Amino acid sequence: MRQARWLAEWRNSESKPVFYHCFSRVVDRRRVFDAREKEKFRTLMRIYEKFSGCRITSYCLMGNHFHLLLEVPPMPKDGLSDAELLQRLSALYNNAFVATVAKELADARQLVKAGLAEESVVVAQIHARFTYRMHNLGEFMKGLLQRYTQWHNRIHERSGRLWEDRFKSVIVEDGVAARTMAAYIDLNPVRAGLVTDPAEYRWSSYGEAIGGGAKGNGKTARAGLVRAWGAHKGMLADAALWSGEVSRAYRKMLMAHAVEKTSESFGPDGSLVRKTTRRGIAKNQATKHQQADDEIPLARMLRHRIRYFTDGAVIGSRLFVDEAFAHSRHRFGPKRSSGARKMRGDASPASPLLWSMRDLRKGIG
């Protein structure tokens, strides 16, 4: 029997941001994502982002799996206007379909104006056909994975299941937890040995933010990272806030325990050529480093796989995890008196800033 998914109890309120780390792997762990597949997945990801009102704050697409740090804001209190609904639909549907819905709405408004129908009935019914799929974690992931699977199976002339199982999701607190999770996601290709600098990997939020992306989506990626970095300070997803403090602080976290060396030489034409090389350092060397910033020690663990980040259910401060536990007390037996569990193994450098809902015992380094 599958356990019910962990969802933030405050997800329909505006009391605090709701972030989820979402993860899924290809069945049998087959490496089926080459450049074309990753680009298609990213395109669909952005389409569903515009349609759903959810926000991708960090992501990484690998050869056989993906990671998303997804913010799921509540539906606006007054719902969507007709114009906002049609704009959302235009991200996912063709012009003819959107025009049909626009005519339905116009006709419904005429009935209301003539006193022949209630707005809360005829107009609301049209909105409800689509809005149930918006501002919703499950519907976002369902739509994205189904649409990608259909494309992938058609292109590769295959059928059947593509994904290993239901996607995993972990509730992530804003602040230290969200920015650490974002960096962990962007460092996937470094941990896999594909690159030494995450900026060199095209199919990640940081690589897209630095490089701009094939369709100029660097602005969108930068806005997402700004939100992951500063949501707890009230920072909006504004790409203009990326340059300066945020970009420098985020790169410091990504490269905190890497060695960077610049060499100089003269080119064939006599011009000076500077070359920068970067390489990671061993774990035992990293642990010797002392940093003044409370968050930088978390970078010690980011170059290692942290199972808590995919299986911990809830990640955040002790108070945050205990609050989530109190909301979900029915999930546990009478012997469990508290929610927060100290992270151990390779995740131990995060203590005492980050805690997990689950007390994992295997595969933690």
N, C-alpha and C positions, 0 to 999 in steps of 0.2 A: 504493500500500500504506500503510495507516494505521500510524503509529508507536505502539508500545506505550505505555500511559499510565505516567507517572511515579508510582510509589507508594513511600512511605517504607519502607525495608528493615526498620525497627524497629517496624513497625505492629502486630505481634503480641506485642510486649513491653511492659513497663511502665517502660522506661528513660527515656522522655521523651514529652511530648504529641505528637500527630500532627494538624496542622492542614492543611486544603486550602482554597484559594480556588477555588470552583467558579463557572463562568460559562457561560451559554448565551443564544443570541439566537433570536428568532422567524425563521422562513424568510422570505427577501426583506426582512428587517428591518421587516416590517409592524407598525404600532402597534395591537396588538389587545387590550392589557391596560388596561381601564378599572377603575373602583373595584370592580365586582362580580368581575371576573376576578382582580384582585390579592387580594381577600379570600379567594377560593376557593383560590388558590395558597398563601396563607399558612396557611389551615386545614389543607390537605393536608401542608404542610411540617411543621407541628406534630404532626400525626398520625404521620407517618413518623419524626419525631424520637423520639416516645414508643415506637413499635414497635421501632425499630432499635437504640436505645442510642447513636446518634450525637447530637452536640450542635451546634445552630446557635448560634454565638457572635456573629455579625454577619450582616446581610442587607440587601438593598435590592431592591425590585421596581419596575422601570421600565416604560415603555409597550411596549417590544419586547424587553427582556432582563432578566435578574436576576443578582445576585451573592450568593453565600453564602460565609461563612467557617465551614467545618464541621470540628469536631473529631471524630475517629474513634478512640475508646478501644478497647483490646483487649477481647475477651470475657473475663469473669471467669475466673480460673484453674480454679475448680471448676464452671464453667458456671452455668446458671440453675436455680433450684429450680422445681418444678412451679408454685408460686404466682407466681413472678416471670414465668415463661413465659406463664401465663394472663393476667396483668396486661398484659404487652406485647401479647398478641393482642387484648385488649379495646379497644386503641386503634385497631385497624385493621378488626376483624371484629365482626359483630353478636353479640348475646348467645346466640343459638341455636347459632351456630358454636362459640363459646368453650365452651359447655356440652357440646357433642359431644366436643371435645378433652379437656375435663376428665374426662368419663366414660372415654374411651380411656386416659387416664393412670391413673385409679383402677383400672380393670380390669387394666392392666399391672402396677401395684403389687401387686395381689392375687395375680397369677401368680408374681411374684417372692417374695412372702411365703410362698406355698405350695410354693416350691422347684421350680416347673414351668418357670421361665424365668430367664434372667440379666438383671439390671437394665441392664447395659451393652449389651444387645441390644434388648429390647422397649421400655424407657423411652427409651433413647437414640435409637431410630429415630423416635419421635414428636417428640422435641425437634429432631432434625436436619431434619425437614420444614420447620421455620421458622427455626431459628437460622442457617442458611447465609446468610440475607438480613439478618442483624443484624451490627453492628460492621463494616460493609463499605461502602466508598465507592461502588463501582460499583452495588451492589444498592440502596443508599439513593437514588441519583440515578435509576436505572432505574425504581424503583417510583414515585417522586414524579413524574417527567416522564410516564410512561405513564398514571398515574391522572389527572393533570391534562389530558393530551391527550384522553383519553376523555370527560371532562366537557366540555371546551371544544368538541370536535367535535359532541357531542350538543346542547349549548345553542345553538350557532351553525349547526347543520344543515350541517356540512361534513364532509369526510373527508380522509384522507391525513396527510402529515407536517406537524407544526407547528413543530418545532425545526430550525434551520438545519443543524446537524451534531451530532456527538457533543459533549457538554459538555466544556469545557476545565477543567483543574484544575492548580493550582500548589501544590507543597509549601511550607508556610510555617513558619519556625522560631518557637517561642514566644518571648516577650519583645518586643523592639523591633519585629521583623518582624510579629508577630501584631497588636500594638496599632496599628501603622501601617496594616496592611491593613484592620483593622476600621474605622478612621477614613476610609480611602480609600473603602470601600464605603458608609459612611453619608453621605459627601459627594457621592455621585452626583447627587442632585437639585439640589444647589447648582451643580455643574459644568454641569448641563443648563439652568440658569437657571429652574428651577421654583420654587425658594424661595431666600431669602437666609440662612435659619437652618435647619440640618438637623432641628431639633426640630419644625419645622412640617410635615414630610413624614410622613404616616401610615404608609406602607408600607416602613418601614426599622426596623432594630433600635433606633436612637437615638430616632426618633419614637415607636415603640411603648413604649420604656422611659420616656420622659418623659410621654407622653399616656395610657398604660395600655392602648390597643388596644380594639377593639370588644367583646371578650369578656374583658377584664380580664387579658390576657396580658402586661401590662407587667412583671410579676414575672419571667416567663420570659425576656423580652428583657433585663432588667437582670442576671439571673443569667448569661446568655450573654456579655454585655459584660464583666462582672467576670472571667469565665474568660479571655476574650481578652486582657484587660489584665494579669492577674497570674498566669497559669498557670506562668510561669517562677519565680515566688516560692512556688508551691505553693498558690495561692488556688483554692478550689473554686468551682463555679458556684453561688454563694450570693447571692441578691438582697439579703440583709441587708447585704452588704458594699458595695453600690452607693452608698449615701448617704455623703457626706463626701468622703474623699480621692479615691476612684476617679472619682466623677461629676465632681468639680471638675477633676481632671487630664485626663479625657477631653474635657470641654468646652473646656478650654484648648487642647488639640490641635486640635479641630475648628474653633475660632474664632480661632486664633493670629494669623491675618493678615486679620482682618475689622475694620472700623471699627464701633464701637458707640456710639451717641449717644442720650442721654435728654433729652427736652424736657418741659416742664411747661406746663399750661394749666388754665383753670377751666371746668368743665362748666356746662350750663344751670342746674343747681341750686346753683352756687357751689362745688362740691367740686373739690378739686385732682385733676387727671388727669395721670398720667405716661405718656409714650409712648416706647418704646425702638425705634429703627430700627437695622438692621445692613446693611452692604453690604461686599462684598469689595473688596480693593485690587488694583491692577495688579501684575503680576509684577515689573516693574522696581522698584516701591516695596517689595515684599515682600523682595526680595533685599538691601535696605539695612538691614533689621532684624537686630539681633544679639540672640541669646538665650543665657542662661547654661545652660539645660538642654540636654544633648546631643541629646535626642529632639525638641525643639521645632523645630529647623531643618528636620526632615522635613516639618513642616506647610507649608513654603513650596511644596512640590511637590503637595500633596494636592488643590489646586484645579485641577489639570491632569490630563489623561488620561495614565496611565503604562502603556505597553504591556507593560513587564516584568512587571507584576502579573497579566497574563492569559496571557502567552506565555513567561515566563522559566523555566518548569519547576520551579525551586527558588529560593526567596528567603529570605535570612537572612544571618547573619554569614559572613565569609570561611571560617572554620573549619567551619561547618555545611554550606555549599555544597560545600566540598572533601571533607567526609566523605560526602555524598550521591554525589559524583562517584566516590569510591573504591568505594562499594557498586555503582555502575552503570558500571564501567569498560568493560564489553563494548559499551556503546552508542556508543562513540567510536572513531575511528581511532587508529593508533599515534602520530600526531604530536601529539595533545593530551595534555599532561602535567599539567594542573591543571583544576579545575572552576570556581572562582570567577571571574566576569567583572564588571568595574566597570560600574555603570549610568551611562549618559550621557544627554545631552539634558535634557528636563524632569525626569528622575530623578536628575540629578547632585547635588542637595542631599543625597541619601541617602548618598552616599559620604563616609566609608568605613564607615558603620554597616551598610549593606545591600549585598549582592552578589547577582548572578543567575547561574544555570547557563548561560543562553544569552546569547551576545553579539549582541544585536539591532542591526540597522543601519538599518532603515526604520521610520518611524512612531513615533519616540521623541522628537519635539519639536525 
